[in-house]
Amino acid sequence: MRNFFILFGLALSASGAAWDPVPKVDLARLRPADFQDNELDMPFYLAHFKELADSVVEQGPDRGFINIPVWRAGGQNKPYNARIMESILSLAYFYTLKKPWNPYYGSPAVRQRLEAAMEFWCGLHSLDGHLAEAAPQRWNLASTAFSTKFMTRAIALLRDGPPLDAELLKRVTAADLQTIHLVLTDPALFKYGTFVSNQFTNLFASVPAYLEMYPNAEIEALLRQRFHDGMKVHQSPAGHFYEEDGADFGYDIGTHMGNLDMSWHYVHGSDLGKLLAEQTRKWFEWIAYNSVPEKDWSQWILNSAVATRGRTSAIRGIDTPIGEAVPEARAFATSQEDRKVEIAARRRNLESTWPNVAPLRPGSMSPYAFLTRGFPTWNPTAAQRDDARRNLPYRARKEFVHQLVDDRYPQVYTYVRRPGYYAAFNAGKQISVHHLQRFGLGLLWGDATGAVLQSQSNSATAAWGTAADGAAQVYEAADLSAGFSVAGKPVQPKPGSMDLPLGSLTVTYPLGDKGEKSLEFTGNGIVVKVRHSGEFTEFIPLLESGDETTAGFTVSFDPPAMESRVAANAEVGKRKLVVVRLKAKDTLTYRLQFAP
């Protein structure tokens, strides 16, 4: 099939005249006032659109390829990589956008490049609809499923837009349907989609969009089945979505929630919308236990050491239209009042820098900028947001021990609330193929201090834990099988979300074959005891904020241990990372303590 489209493209380029030049936009001829409040980012894209359009290859075997890294990284910008062609949506958006400031609406020059790019995209498919990313004909779920999301949205814009080759649009629509059907029905793609859920749930976004244009009973039935399947295979009983069989904050917040947000536009108010809302509610329960706010609520510090794929350590918040139906989501959202303040600040910044915009860099013109643009948004009022924040687990209750437990792999996440602090402890099997995960004490937060400790993923020097003398990693970088007891009685973790009995919690686990470690969660701190034959070092990654450092929080230890402090030259949110190292031999007792 690819050879056919190469020959077809060569024939077109040989017989047709040169493409029309793409007009250049001079922002100096426009004004910031020309752009509405939801368009304040558009001057950047408008100013650089010509660069994107001019990058479409005009002649030769790669005719139609977008030969500029405006979306994926430069090294990935290869003609076999279908993910590059997701920027067809960017071309389609400007071609169909009827605004006084957009000279590209219905532009013959843009149409020529858009049609060539669509022809090229059709030629990338295998006979059954697969697409490749990393190498020619190395078909994978990511390139195949993501293409349906962006191309379906492009089709929705183009079908009622300015003139376009009707037969080409039919072929593109048929290829899109073929790929949608493939992902919905292929057992191998579905199985891999349970491993990296964000890739498969692209279909939850693209298929409802397709069905709104072209009702199809078979596709709708398949979508319904996959929605129901997803409640079990895409989401852990602990609440996170599966990314390489574990938890990952970056992919959950970025791609997976983005898929659900787009899906919500089409399915809210239906039975599928109820499933989606329940899935979202469970996920926000997960994120509520695994994030703590700065004092001014400007950022959230994450229990990020458990992540399987990325290193997202802090976020500013999470906005989702599903918050209209899921009150738990509102705690992380931008309020309507704050949104107005943000818009005013962005407009002032636009006016002060006009007509200058940032340069175009790899990744800076993502097609995501146009994917759901124009869809209704939803933000809570400040009162709704504040009410949700009062219901965060560690604000609603001053004392509890709670566990979220996954049953795909032994992953036990334990959350301890005491009157003066909140802690997250992670245990389980190291499942990250990248060996990113670090177990043990992951996060520590005080009511008065904010976050004071965060274990760092994929780190040999800033992960919380114990390292034998000369060892490359702490023991907590490997599998950690912990025992839990409350008031001296053993407790067995169970899949799902549950409170443990009230009382003093002790967690104990072996340090290889060299000893044992325990944590006792007392009323105002944590007592850590290490028994280890020979010399070892305890790593305690602290978060310090300005001149306050960790006022109200102390690390104390018994002699003869020796302390050193190492600045990690890293920041977590607004805080600097400083690692306390306690050098000891055979035994060590130390306390992480909060002022009464």
C-alpha positions in Angstrom: 0.0 0.0 0.0 2.8 2.4 0.9 4.4 1.9 -2.5 1.1 2.8 -4.2 0.9 6.1 -2.4 4.5 6.9 -3.1 3.9 6.4 -6.8 0.7 8.3 -6.6 2.4 11.2 -4.9 5.2 11.2 -7.5 2.6 11.3 -10.3 0.9 14.3 -8.7 4.1 16.2 -8.0 5.3 15.5 -11.5 2.1 16.7 -13.3 1.0 19.5 -11.0 2.2 23.0 -10.7 4.2 24.3 -7.8 2.3 25.0 -4.7 1.1 28.4 -3.9 3.1 30.3 -1.3 1.7 30.3 2.2 1.0 33.9 3.4 3.0 35.2 6.3 1.2 36.8 9.3 2.5 40.1 10.6 1.2 40.4 14.2 2.1 44.1 14.2 -0.9 44.6 11.9 -3.1 43.0 14.5 -3.9 43.9 18.1 -4.2 41.9 21.3 -7.8 43.0 21.5 -8.5 41.1 18.3 -8.2 37.9 20.4 -10.9 36.7 22.8 -10.1 35.5 26.3 -9.9 31.8 25.2 -7.6 32.8 22.3 -4.8 34.4 24.1 -2.4 31.7 23.2 -3.3 31.8 19.5 -0.9 34.6 18.5 2.0 32.2 19.0 0.4 29.5 16.8 -0.7 32.0 14.3 2.7 33.6 14.0 4.4 30.2 13.4 1.8 28.5 11.3 3.6 29.4 8.1 6.6 27.4 9.3 4.5 24.4 9.9 2.7 24.6 6.6 5.9 25.2 4.7 7.5 22.1 6.2 5.1 19.8 4.3 7.2 18.1 1.7 6.1 19.1 -1.8 7.8 16.6 -4.1 9.3 13.1 -4.0 8.6 9.9 -2.2 7.9 11.8 1.1 5.4 14.2 -0.5 3.1 15.3 2.3 5.4 14.5 5.2 5.6 17.2 7.9 9.4 17.7 7.9 9.8 19.8 11.0 9.9 18.8 14.7 7.1 21.0 16.0 5.4 18.2 17.9 7.6 15.2 18.5 11.4 15.5 19.4 13.8 16.1 16.5 15.2 12.6 16.5 11.7 11.2 16.1 10.8 13.2 13.0 11.1 10.4 10.5 8.7 9.7 7.6 7.8 6.3 8.9 6.6 7.8 12.3 2.9 8.2 12.0 2.9 10.3 15.2 4.5 13.2 13.3 1.4 13.3 11.1 -0.9 14.0 14.1 -0.1 17.6 13.2 -2.5 17.3 10.3 -5.0 18.4 13.0 -3.0 21.7 13.3 -3.2 22.2 9.5 -6.9 21.4 9.5 -7.7 23.7 12.4 -6.3 26.8 10.8 -7.8 25.8 7.4 -11.3 25.6 8.9 -11.1 28.4 11.5 -13.1 31.4 10.4 -11.8 34.3 12.3 -11.0 37.9 11.2 -7.3 37.4 12.2 -6.8 34.1 10.4 -5.7 34.4 6.8 -5.5 30.7 6.5 -9.2 30.0 6.5 -9.9 28.3 3.1 -6.4 29.2 1.9 -5.6 27.4 -1.4 -2.0 27.2 -0.3 -2.9 25.5 3.0 -5.3 23.2 1.2 -2.6 22.0 -1.1 -0.3 21.0 1.9 -3.2 19.6 3.9 -4.3 17.3 1.2 -0.8 16.1 0.5 -0.3 15.4 4.2 -3.6 13.4 4.3 -2.5 11.4 1.3 0.8 10.7 3.0 -1.0 9.6 6.2 -3.1 7.2 4.2 0.0 5.6 2.8 1.5 5.0 6.2 -1.1 2.3 7.1 -0.6 -1.4 6.9 -3.2 -3.4 5.0 -5.2 -3.9 8.1 -4.8 -0.4 9.5 -1.8 -0.5 11.8 0.7 2.4 12.0 4.3 2.6 13.0 6.4 4.9 15.2 9.9 3.7 16.0 10.9 2.1 12.7 9.3 1.3 9.3 6.5 -1.3 9.6 7.2 -1.7 13.4 3.5 -1.4 14.1 2.5 -0.4 17.6 -0.5 0.6 19.7 0.6 4.2 20.4 0.9 5.4 16.8 -2.2 3.4 15.7 -4.5 4.6 18.6 -3.3 8.2 18.8 -3.8 8.6 15.1 -7.6 7.9 15.5 -8.0 10.7 18.1 -6.3 13.4 16.1 -7.5 12.4 12.6 -11.1 11.9 13.8 -11.1 15.4 15.2 -9.6 16.7 11.9 -12.3 15.0 9.9 -14.9 16.6 12.1 -13.5 20.0 11.3 -13.1 19.3 7.6 -16.4 17.7 6.7 -18.3 20.9 6.9 -15.4 23.3 6.3 -14.0 25.0 3.2 -13.5 23.2 -0.1 -11.5 20.0 0.0 -11.0 17.0 -2.2 -14.1 15.0 -1.4 -12.8 11.7 -2.5 -9.6 12.1 -0.5 -11.7 12.9 2.6 -13.7 9.7 2.0 -10.5 7.7 1.8 -9.2 9.3 5.0 -12.4 8.7 6.8 -12.4 5.0 5.6 -8.8 4.6 6.8 -9.7 6.1 10.2 -12.7 3.8 10.6 -10.5 0.8 9.6 -8.0 1.7 12.3 -10.7 2.3 14.9 -12.1 -1.1 14.2 -8.7 -2.7 14.4 -7.9 -1.2 17.8 -11.3 -2.1 19.2 -11.1 -5.7 18.0 -7.4 -6.8 17.9 -6.6 -9.0 20.9 -2.9 -8.1 20.9 -3.6 -4.3 20.8 -6.2 -4.7 23.6 -3.8 -6.7 25.8 -1.0 -4.2 25.3 -3.5 -1.4 26.1 -4.0 -3.0 29.6 -0.2 -2.5 30.1 -0.2 1.1 29.0 -3.7 2.3 29.4 -3.3 5.8 28.2 -2.6 4.5 24.7 -5.8 2.4 24.4 -8.1 5.1 25.9 -7.5 7.3 22.9 -10.4 5.2 21.5 -12.6 6.5 24.3 -12.0 10.0 22.8 -12.0 9.2 19.1 -14.8 6.7 18.8 -17.6 8.8 20.3 -16.4 11.7 18.1 -16.6 9.4 15.0 -20.0 8.0 16.0 -21.4 11.6 16.4 -20.6 12.1 12.7 -21.2 8.5 11.4 -23.5 6.3 13.5 -22.4 2.7 13.3 -24.1 0.0 15.4 -21.2 -2.4 15.3 -18.6 0.3 16.4 -20.9 1.5 19.1 -21.3 -2.0 20.5 -17.6 -2.5 20.5 -17.0 0.8 22.2 -19.5 0.0 25.0 -17.8 -3.3 25.6 -14.4 -1.7 25.8 -15.7 1.0 28.2 -17.0 -1.7 30.5 -13.7 -3.7 30.1 -11.8 -0.5 31.0 -13.3 -0.4 34.5 -11.3 -3.5 35.3 -8.3 -3.6 33.0 -7.3 0.0 32.7 -7.7 1.1 36.3 -6.2 -0.5 39.4 -8.4 -1.2 42.5 -6.0 1.4 44.1 -7.4 4.0 41.7 -4.5 4.8 39.4 -4.6 3.9 35.7 -2.1 1.2 34.6 1.0 2.5 33.0 3.5 -0.3 32.4 1.4 -2.3 34.9 1.8 0.3 37.7 1.1 3.9 38.7 2.4 6.9 36.9 1.3 10.5 37.6 2.5 12.2 34.4 0.7 9.8 32.0 -2.4 9.7 34.2 -2.7 13.5 34.5 -1.5 14.4 31.0 -2.7 11.8 28.4 -5.2 9.6 30.2 -7.2 12.3 31.8 -7.0 14.2 28.5 -8.6 11.2 26.7 -11.4 11.1 29.3 -12.0 14.9 29.0 -12.5 14.6 25.3 -14.7 11.6 25.8 -16.8 13.5 28.3 -17.8 16.0 25.6 -19.6 13.2 23.8 -20.8 10.8 26.5 -21.8 13.0 29.5 -25.4 12.5 30.4 -25.4 8.9 29.1 -24.8 5.5 30.7 -21.2 5.6 29.4 -20.9 9.1 31.0 -21.8 7.5 34.4 -19.0 4.9 33.9 -16.5 7.6 33.0 -17.5 9.7 36.0 -17.1 6.8 38.4 -13.7 6.0 36.9 -12.7 9.6 37.3 -13.9 9.7 40.9 -11.8 6.7 41.8 -8.8 8.3 40.2 -9.2 11.6 42.1 -9.4 9.5 45.3 -6.0 8.1 44.3 -4.5 11.5 43.6 -6.0 13.0 46.8 -4.1 10.5 48.9 -0.9 10.9 46.9 -0.5 14.7 46.8 -0.2 17.4 49.4 -0.6 21.2 48.9 1.7 24.0 49.5 0.5 26.5 52.1 -0.8 28.9 49.4 -2.3 26.0 47.3 -0.2 27.1 44.3 1.3 23.6 43.9 0.8 20.0 44.9 3.7 17.8 45.9 3.3 14.2 44.7 4.2 10.8 46.2 6.1 10.4 42.9 8.7 7.8 43.8 6.2 5.0 42.9 5.9 6.1 39.3 6.7 3.5 36.6 7.4 5.8 33.6 8.0 9.5 34.4 9.4 11.8 37.1 6.5 14.2 37.7 7.2 15.4 41.3 4.8 18.4 41.5 1.8 19.8 39.7 0.0 23.2 39.7 -3.4 21.6 39.6 -5.8 19.6 37.4 -8.7 21.1 35.4 -11.3 18.8 34.0 -14.9 19.3 32.7 -15.8 16.1 34.5 -15.5 18.1 37.8 -19.1 19.2 37.1 -20.1 15.6 38.0 -17.2 14.6 40.3 -16.9 16.8 43.4 -13.6 15.2 44.3 -12.0 16.7 41.2 -12.8 20.3 42.3 -10.1 20.4 45.0 -7.4 20.5 42.3 -9.2 22.8 39.9 -8.8 26.5 39.0 -11.8 28.3 40.4 -13.9 30.6 38.2 -12.6 33.6 40.2 -9.0 32.6 39.8 -9.5 31.9 36.1 -10.6 35.5 35.6 -7.5 36.7 37.4 -5.3 34.4 35.2 -6.9 35.6 32.0 -6.4 39.2 33.0 -2.7 38.6 33.7 -2.2 36.7 30.4 -3.8 39.6 28.5 -1.6 42.1 30.2 1.4 40.0 29.4 0.3 39.7 25.7 -0.1 43.5 25.5 3.2 44.2 27.1 5.2 41.9 24.7 3.1 42.6 21.6 3.9 41.7 18.8 6.7 39.4 19.9 6.1 35.7 20.5 8.3 32.9 21.7 10.4 31.1 19.0 9.2 27.8 17.6 10.9 24.9 19.2 10.5 21.1 19.0 7.2 20.2 20.8 6.0 23.8 21.1 3.2 23.5 18.4 1.5 20.4 19.7 -1.8 19.4 18.0 -3.2 19.0 21.5 -3.5 22.8 21.4 -6.4 22.3 19.0 -7.9 19.0 19.9 -10.7 20.1 22.3 -10.5 23.8 21.6 -14.0 25.2 21.4 -15.4 22.4 23.6 -17.3 23.6 26.7 -15.2 23.9 29.8 -16.1 23.8 33.5 -14.6 25.4 36.6 -15.9 25.3 40.1 -16.7 28.4 42.1 -14.2 29.3 44.8 -16.8 28.0 47.3 -17.1 24.7 45.5 -13.4 24.3 45.3 -12.8 25.2 48.9 -15.5 22.7 50.0 -13.7 20.0 48.0 -10.4 20.9 49.7 -12.0 20.6 53.1 -12.9 17.0 52.1 -9.4 16.0 51.2 -8.5 12.9 53.3 -5.9 14.6 55.5 -8.1 17.7 56.0 -11.4 15.9 56.7 -9.9 13.7 59.4 -7.1 14.3 61.8 -6.3 10.6 62.4 -6.4 7.5 60.2 -4.4 4.8 58.5 -5.6 4.0 55.0 -4.4 1.6 52.3 -4.9 1.6 48.6 -3.8 -1.8 47.2 -3.3 -3.1 43.7 -3.9 -6.8 42.9 -2.2 -7.0 39.5 1.2 -6.8 41.2 1.8 -6.6 45.0 1.6 -2.9 45.4 0.6 -1.6 48.9 0.2 2.2 49.4 -0.3 3.2 53.1 -1.3 6.6 54.2 -1.0 7.7 57.8 -2.7 10.8 59.3 -1.7 12.0 62.7 -2.8 15.3 64.3 0.4 17.1 63.2 1.4 15.3 60.0 0.6 13.1 57.0 2.8 10.4 55.5 2.7 8.0 52.5 4.6 4.7 52.7 5.0 2.5 49.6 5.7 -1.2 49.4 5.6 -3.8 46.7 7.3 -5.4 43.7 9.6 -3.4 41.5 7.7 -3.5 38.2 9.1 -0.6 36.3 11.0 -1.7 33.2 13.0 1.5 33.6 13.7 0.7 37.3 12.4 4.0 38.4 10.4 3.1 41.4 11.6 3.7 44.9 9.7 2.2 47.9 9.6 3.1 51.6 8.7 6.5 52.9 7.6 8.5 49.9 6.0 11.7 51.2 5.9 13.6 54.5 3.8 16.7 55.1 3.0 18.8 58.2 0.0 21.0 58.8 2.3 23.9 59.7 5.3 23.1 57.5 3.9 21.8 54.3 5.8 19.0 52.5 9.1 18.3 54.2 10.2 15.0 52.6 9.8 13.4 49.2 11.6 10.3 48.0 13.0 10.7 44.5 12.3 8.1 41.8 15.2 6.7 39.7 17.8 8.1 42.1 20.8 6.6 43.7 21.4 9.6 46.0 18.1 11.2 46.8 15.7 8.2 47.3 14.7 7.7 51.0 16.2 4.5 52.3 19.2 2.5 53.5 22.2 1.7 51.5 24.9 -0.8 52.5 28.5 0.4 52.4 29.6 0.6 48.8 26.1 -0.3 47.4 24.9 1.5 44.3 21.3 1.8 45.5 19.2 1.8 48.6 17.5 -1.4 49.5 14.2 0.4 48.7 15.1 0.5 45.0 14.3 -3.2 44.9 11.2 -5.2 45.9 10.0 -4.3 49.4 7.8 -6.8 51.2 6.5 -5.1 54.3 4.6 -6.3 57.3 2.0 -4.0 58.9 0.7 -4.1 62.5 -1.7 -1.8 64.4 -1.5 -1.8 68.1 0.7 -4.8 67.9 -1.7 -6.9 65.8 -0.8 -7.9 62.2 -2.9 -6.5 59.4 -3.2 -8.1 56.0 -3.6 -5.6 53.1 -6.5 -6.3 50.7 -7.0 -5.0 47.2 -8.9 -1.8 46.9 -9.4 1.1 49.3 -9.8 0.6 53.0 -9.2 2.0 56.4 -7.1 0.1 58.9 -8.1 0.0 62.6 -7.1 3.0 64.7 -4.0 2.6 66.8 -0.2 2.8 66.6 1.0 1.6 63.2 4.3 -0.2 62.8 5.8 -1.1 59.4 8.6 -3.7 59.2 10.6 -5.1 56.3 13.9 -6.9 55.7 17.0 -5.2 54.3 18.1 -8.0 52.0 19.8 -10.6 54.2 21.7 -7.9 56.2 19.0 -6.9 58.7 15.7 -5.3 59.2 14.0 -1.9 59.3 11.0 -0.6 61.1 8.9 2.6 61.2 6.6 3.5 64.0 4.1 6.3 63.3 3.7 8.2 66.6 1.5 11.1 67.4 4.0 13.8 66.3 6.5 11.9 64.2 8.0 8.8 62.9 10.6 6.7 64.7 12.8 4.8 62.3 15.0 1.9 63.5 17.6 0.2 61.3 19.4 -3.0 62.2 22.1 -3.8 59.6 25.3 -5.7 59.9 28.3 -3.5 59.0 28.4 0.1 57.9 25.5 1.7 56.0 24.1 5.1 55.1 20.6 6.3 55.6 19.3 8.8 53.0 16.7 11.3 54.0 15.6 13.6 51.1 14.2 16.8 52.6 12.3 19.7 50.9 13.4 23.1 52.1 11.6 26.4 51.3 13.5 29.7 51.4 14.6 30.9 54.8 12.0 28.8 56.5 13.9 25.6 55.7 12.0 23.0 57.7 11.1 25.1 60.7 8.7 23.1 62.9 10.3 19.8 61.7 13.4 18.1 62.9 15.6 15.1 62.1 17.3 13.7 65.2 19.4 10.6 65.6 21.2 8.6 68.3 25.0 8.6 68.4 27.4 7.4 67.2 25.8 8.1 63.8 27.4 10.9 61.8 25.4 13.4 59.7 26.2 15.2 56.5 23.9 17.3 54.3 24.2 17.4 50.5 22.3 19.9 48.3 20.8 17.9 45.4 20.8 20.8 42.9 17.2 20.1 42.2 13.8 21.7 42.9 10.4 20.1 43.7 7.8 22.8 43.1 9.1 25.8 45.0 11.2 23.8 47.3 14.9 22.8 47.1 16.0 19.3 47.6 18.6 18.6 50.3 19.6 15.1 51.3 20.6 14.3 54.9 23.0 11.3 55.1 23.3 9.4 58.3 26.4 7.3 58.4 26.1 4.4 60.9 27.2 0.9 61.7 25.1 -2.1 62.8 22.2 0.0 64.3 20.6 3.4 63.9 17.6 5.0 65.4 16.3 8.4 64.2 13.2 10.5 64.4 11.3 12.6 61.9 9.5 14.9 64.3 7.0 17.7 64.1 6.6 20.4 66.7 3.5 19.9 68.9 
